Amino acid sequence: MTIQFDILQLIEVGKIQNELDFERALIADRKLRILSKENSNTKTV
């Protein structure tokens, strides 16, 4: 799943280096909130 790949890529880096990373992190946060309601596996991410 590309959504999880993008999120895991952000997590692996471990820090926000620029504004683009910040925007991606915000989007990932929103996606994880939605996905965690549907799939309990995403709650750990």
QUIBEL-V377404 format. One record per pair of residues at least 12 apart in sequence whose C-alpha atoms are under 10 Angstrom apart, sorted by the first residue. I is the first residue (numbers start at 1). J is the second residue. Records with the same first field share a line. If there is no record, write none. Layout:
I = J + J
This chain:
3 = 28 + 31 + 32 + 35
4 = 28 + 31 + 32 + 35 + 42 + 45
6 = 24 + 25 + 28
7 = 24 + 25 + 27 + 28 + 29 + 31 + 32 + 45
8 = 28 + 45
10 = 22 + 24 + 25 + 28
11 = 25 + 45
29 = 45
32 = 44 + 45
